[in-house]
Amino acid sequence: MSEKVKEKNVIKVASSVPTIIQIQYLKIDEPLKRTTSFIVGNMEVPAPCFTPEVKGDEDVDVLLRYSRALNEHAPIIMPANRWSSIVTDKRFLISDILKNKISILELIAEHPILFMEPPEFFRYRLTKKFVTYALKGDRQKARKFNNILKSAVINDEEKVTSALSIIPEFYRPFIARQLESICQDSKIIPPKKLGKQDDISAGWLDESIDYSYPAHMSEIIADIAGVPNAAIIPTVPPILKSSENSIRDRVLSANRATSLLCKHMTAGRKVPIRAYFHLYIDSDVLNDTERRNMALVILERGLDQGGYCGVALTITDYEDKDMLHKIESFVNEVANRCNEHMLPLILPRSGWYGLYLTDYGVQSFSCLLNGKREYVRGGGKVDEEYKYGLTPIIDRCRELRYNDAVAYANKNGGFQKIKYLPSTIDRAYLGDFNAYRMNVGKPCRLIHAEEARRIRQGKLKGDINPAKRYFARSEHQVLGNKGL
């Protein structure tokens, strides 16, 4: 492990919990007393940085072609249950000098990988998308699952059970609670009796989670064993305003189990895999003093046990202007606790809001390359222009729909001039939504890496709030000069 990683004192924990040595993963510039970098595996990552999140094959291809635009050693978030299919895909194993495309192996040699399961799968009804994810994209198993459900049209509980048996055990309580919607999306007549079709997050309270969760995380850790610098953001239940108190114990136990499994399963590695402590919070929780404090207590208890390489804070609904100041305050409190334990704080799914919150002690922010806050449910008629995705514009901090993006490029002679990123729209991409997404829209999402560089430079020069200054000049609907 890098000499930059220094051990701290052993954290005192209850006798029933194994003692783990806490390691310093956050680097402080002593003269300025500011965090300037953090450690993932054996790599030092300059902070703040942008951490792109991969959703599917298209995103992997974009990163392999535009990796030079990323921040130095910037982590990349990968969908944990899909890693084995991504890393063995022949399309990603060979580099192409003519296309400036590196291989997936070259990518993971230069960038740490954070493995995270999309948290919305365990809260919302994402039906077929969740089934596809749970089955690691195996189309044969997906067809078998659908065919069994099709045959279970007359209250055939045995066949419903048989269909669910195809799904890995950990995912079953969550998929079982949305079988009716899955049938509807697949144009299958739902069986008359499907069992519990209630709140998806209630699946976390199913007794099977006690043994299926450790087995599931063990499988993921085994799958990612070949990644040289890796960490896991554990799958955890959401903390909602309506959450039962028992959810608190599930959050703690899920994080703790992942941390211990990483420790034991990768103990022989030169650079062991570590876990982040993950909090997945609905922003409405911050309106409830009791629930807000409960979230902080969960964090404190978890960090006191040690064994984590950082904290991942996933918050929903950043867009609510009235909530922003409460989010600022909460993030600042979480950052203070992270600093006490010398751990970095990252904000998955935060986009421009995460960049803004780097003024409050955040080391890394991320977003999906399509710009969405989370995976969205498919189905229904799709607006043709929607297929092109959104194109982000640096400095203005605006996202443009396809027709507006083309008009903007024509009027201004292109987009931003940032090294390694497209500055104009090639005529070959006009009218072709796949080509546009791959060569314009998604690559332009990497402007966040350039923004992070600018914020870092501002911090190193002594600017107290470089992110706020940046957004004050922007046109962002919430963070810009007209929004705040």
Solvent accessible surface area in square Angstrom, and as a share of the most:
residue,aa,sasa,rsa
1,M,78,0.35
2,S,24,0.16
3,E,164,0.74
4,K,102,0.43
5,V,18,0.10
6,K,125,0.53
7,E,126,0.57
8,K,69,0.29
9,N,129,0.66
10,V,77,0.44
11,I,38,0.19
12,K,193,0.82
13,V,38,0.22
14,A,65,0.50
15,S,124,0.80
16,S,101,0.65
17,V,33,0.19
18,P,67,0.42
19,T,75,0.44
20,I,7,0.04
21,I,80,0.40
22,Q,2,0.01
23,I,18,0.09
24,Q,40,0.18
25,Y,4,0.02
26,L,2,0.01
27,K,84,0.36
28,I,41,0.21
29,D,43,0.23
30,E,103,0.46
31,P,121,0.76
32,L,73,0.36
33,K,146,0.62
34,R,65,0.24
35,T,29,0.17
36,T,18,0.10
37,S,4,0.03
38,F,0,0.00
39,I,4,0.02
40,V,1,0.00
41,G,10,0.10
42,N,61,0.31
43,M,23,0.10
44,E,43,0.19
45,V,0,0.00
46,P,27,0.17
47,A,4,0.03
48,P,6,0.04
49,C,0,0.00
50,F,0,0.00
51,T,3,0.02
52,P,0,0.00
53,E,4,0.02
54,V,0,0.00
55,K,56,0.24
56,G,27,0.26
57,D,53,0.27
58,E,44,0.20
59,D,3,0.02
60,V,0,0.00
61,D,26,0.13
62,V,0,0.00
63,L,0,0.00
64,L,1,0.00
65,R,42,0.15
66,Y,34,0.13
67,S,16,0.10
68,R,136,0.50
69,A,4,0.03
70,L,9,0.04
71,N,9,0.05
72,E,113,0.51
73,H,49,0.22
74,A,0,0.00
75,P,1,0.00
76,I,0,0.00
77,I,1,0.00
78,M,1,0.00
79,P,3,0.02
80,A,3,0.02
81,N,7,0.04
82,R,52,0.19
83,W,4,0.02
84,S,38,0.24
85,S,42,0.27
86,I,4,0.02
87,V,32,0.18
88,T,91,0.53
89,D,31,0.16
90,K,169,0.72
91,R,137,0.50
92,F,2,0.01
93,L,67,0.34
94,I,128,0.65
95,S,49,0.31
96,D,47,0.25
97,I,156,0.79
98,L,172,0.85
99,K,134,0.57
100,N,90,0.46
101,K,28,0.12
102,I,46,0.23
103,S,8,0.05
104,I,0,0.00
105,L,98,0.49
106,E,79,0.35
107,L,0,0.00
108,I,9,0.05
109,A,56,0.43
110,E,96,0.43
111,H,14,0.06
112,P,0,0.00
113,I,0,0.00
114,L,1,0.00
115,F,0,0.00
116,M,2,0.01
117,E,3,0.02
118,P,1,0.01
119,P,4,0.03
120,E,1,0.01
121,F,2,0.01
122,F,0,0.00
123,R,38,0.14
124,Y,74,0.28
125,R,79,0.29
126,L,7,0.03
127,T,3,0.02
128,K,93,0.39
129,K,64,0.27
130,F,0,0.00
131,V,8,0.05
132,T,62,0.36
133,Y,8,0.03
134,A,1,0.00
135,L,8,0.04
136,K,57,0.24
137,G,26,0.25
138,D,54,0.28
139,R,190,0.69
140,Q,136,0.60
141,K,98,0.42
142,A,24,0.18
143,R,140,0.51
144,K,115,0.49
145,F,0,0.00
146,N,41,0.21
147,N,85,0.44
148,I,31,0.15
149,L,0,0.00
150,K,106,0.45
151,S,56,0.36
152,A,0,0.00
153,V,52,0.30
154,I,132,0.67
155,N,72,0.37
156,D,41,0.21
157,E,92,0.41
158,E,142,0.63
159,K,78,0.33
160,V,11,0.07
161,T,89,0.52
162,S,46,0.30
163,A,0,0.00
164,L,27,0.13
165,S,64,0.41
166,I,29,0.15
167,I,1,0.00
168,P,51,0.32
169,E,70,0.31
170,F,4,0.02
171,Y,1,0.00
172,R,76,0.28
173,P,9,0.06
174,F,0,0.00
175,I,0,0.00
176,A,23,0.18
177,R,15,0.05
178,Q,0,0.00
179,L,1,0.00
180,E,73,0.33
181,S,14,0.09
182,I,1,0.00
183,C,0,0.00
184,Q,103,0.46
185,D,37,0.19
186,S,23,0.15
187,K,187,0.79
188,I,9,0.05
189,I,123,0.62
190,P,42,0.27
191,P,5,0.03
192,K,166,0.70
193,K,113,0.48
194,L,23,0.12
195,G,55,0.53
196,K,135,0.57
197,Q,51,0.23
198,D,64,0.33
199,D,81,0.42
200,I,4,0.02
201,S,9,0.06
202,A,28,0.22
203,G,0,0.00
204,W,1,0.00
205,L,63,0.31
206,D,46,0.24
207,E,144,0.65
208,S,19,0.12
209,I,5,0.02
210,D,91,0.47
211,Y,132,0.50
212,S,4,0.03
213,Y,8,0.03
214,P,46,0.29
215,A,64,0.50
216,H,13,0.06
217,M,2,0.01
218,S,29,0.18
219,E,85,0.38
220,I,3,0.01
221,I,2,0.01
222,A,60,0.46
223,D,48,0.25
224,I,0,0.00
225,A,54,0.42
226,G,70,0.67
227,V,1,0.01
228,P,57,0.36
229,N,13,0.07
230,A,2,0.01
231,A,1,0.01
232,I,1,0.01
233,I,2,0.01
234,P,0,0.00
235,T,5,0.03
236,V,1,0.01
237,P,0,0.00
238,P,2,0.01
239,I,0,0.00
240,L,27,0.14
241,K,88,0.37
242,S,95,0.62
243,S,9,0.06
244,E,103,0.46
245,N,93,0.48
246,S,48,0.31
247,I,11,0.06
248,R,68,0.25
249,D,78,0.41
250,R,41,0.15
251,V,1,0.00
252,L,28,0.14
253,S,58,0.38
254,A,5,0.04
255,N,0,0.00
256,R,22,0.08
257,A,24,0.19
258,T,0,0.00
259,S,3,0.02
260,L,34,0.17
261,L,37,0.19
262,C,1,0.01
263,K,68,0.29
264,H,118,0.53
265,M,85,0.38
266,T,5,0.03
267,A,75,0.58
268,G,84,0.81
269,R,58,0.21
270,K,171,0.72
271,V,16,0.09
272,P,21,0.13
273,I,0,0.00
274,R,46,0.17
275,A,0,0.00
276,Y,0,0.00
277,F,0,0.00
278,H,2,0.01
279,L,0,0.00
280,Y,4,0.02
281,I,1,0.01
282,D,16,0.09
283,S,4,0.03
284,D,58,0.30
285,V,0,0.00
286,L,9,0.04
287,N,68,0.35
288,D,39,0.20
289,T,97,0.56
290,E,133,0.60
291,R,41,0.15
292,R,39,0.14
293,N,67,0.34
294,M,20,0.09
295,A,0,0.00
296,L,10,0.05
297,V,55,0.32
298,I,0,0.00
299,L,0,0.00
300,E,63,0.28
301,R,118,0.43
302,G,1,0.01
303,L,1,0.01
304,D,68,0.35
305,Q,40,0.18
306,G,0,0.00
307,G,8,0.08
308,Y,1,0.00
309,C,2,0.01
310,G,0,0.00
311,V,0,0.00
312,A,0,0.00
313,L,0,0.00
314,T,4,0.03
315,I,2,0.01
316,T,11,0.06
317,D,75,0.39
318,Y,0,0.00
319,E,77,0.34
320,D,64,0.33
321,K,110,0.46
322,D,124,0.64
323,M,10,0.05
324,L,1,0.01
325,H,124,0.55
326,K,88,0.37
327,I,0,0.00
328,E,15,0.07
329,S,55,0.35
330,F,0,0.00
331,V,0,0.00
332,N,61,0.31
333,E,46,0.21
334,V,0,0.00
335,A,3,0.03
336,N,72,0.37
337,R,52,0.19
338,C,1,0.01
339,N,60,0.31
340,E,122,0.55
341,H,25,0.11
342,M,35,0.16
343,L,1,0.00
344,P,0,0.00
345,L,0,0.00
346,I,6,0.03
347,L,1,0.00
348,P,1,0.00
349,R,5,0.02
350,S,0,0.00
351,G,7,0.06
352,W,20,0.07
353,Y,8,0.03
354,G,0,0.00
355,L,0,0.00
356,Y,4,0.02
357,L,0,0.00
358,T,2,0.01
359,D,23,0.12
360,Y,39,0.15
361,G,26,0.25
362,V,4,0.02
363,Q,6,0.03
364,S,2,0.01
365,F,0,0.00
366,S,2,0.01
367,C,5,0.03
368,L,1,0.00
369,L,1,0.01
370,N,38,0.19
371,G,21,0.21
372,K,58,0.25
373,R,56,0.20
374,E,46,0.21
375,Y,16,0.06
376,V,60,0.35
377,R,106,0.39
378,G,41,0.39
379,G,70,0.67
380,G,72,0.69
381,K,208,0.88
382,V,69,0.40
383,D,77,0.40
384,E,101,0.45
385,E,31,0.14
386,Y,95,0.36
387,K,69,0.29
388,Y,17,0.06
389,G,22,0.21
390,L,49,0.24
391,T,0,0.00
392,P,0,0.00
393,I,4,0.02
394,I,9,0.04
395,D,68,0.35
396,R,86,0.31
397,C,3,0.02
398,R,92,0.34
399,E,62,0.28
400,L,10,0.05
401,R,97,0.35
402,Y,24,0.09
403,N,92,0.47
404,D,81,0.42
405,A,0,0.00
406,V,28,0.16
407,A,60,0.47
408,Y,37,0.14
409,A,8,0.06
410,N,118,0.61
411,K,177,0.75
412,N,73,0.37
413,G,55,0.53
414,G,3,0.03
415,F,16,0.06
416,Q,18,0.08
417,K,174,0.74
418,I,20,0.10
419,K,150,0.63
420,Y,88,0.34
421,L,15,0.08
422,P,24,0.15
423,S,38,0.25
424,T,78,0.45
425,I,27,0.14
426,D,75,0.39
427,R,201,0.73
428,A,77,0.59
429,Y,55,0.21
430,L,69,0.34
431,G,59,0.56
432,D,62,0.32
433,F,60,0.25
434,N,76,0.39
435,A,22,0.17
436,Y,0,0.00
437,R,48,0.17
438,M,40,0.18
439,N,29,0.15
440,V,1,0.00
441,G,4,0.04
442,K,19,0.08
443,P,0,0.00
444,C,0,0.00
445,R,5,0.02
446,L,1,0.00
447,I,0,0.00
448,H,2,0.01
449,A,0,0.00
450,E,36,0.16
451,E,1,0.00
452,A,0,0.00
453,R,84,0.31
454,R,96,0.35
455,I,4,0.02
456,R,54,0.20
457,Q,93,0.41
458,G,15,0.14
459,K,36,0.15
460,L,68,0.34
461,K,167,0.71
462,G,35,0.34
463,D,37,0.19
464,I,125,0.63
465,N,55,0.28
466,P,10,0.06
467,A,0,0.00
468,K,73,0.31
469,R,143,0.52
470,Y,12,0.04
471,F,1,0.00
472,A,57,0.44
473,R,174,0.64
474,S,0,0.00
475,E,83,0.37
476,H,13,0.06
477,Q,130,0.58
478,V,5,0.03
479,L,1,0.00
480,G,1,0.01
481,N,94,0.48
482,K,192,0.82
483,G,16,0.15
484,L,113,0.56
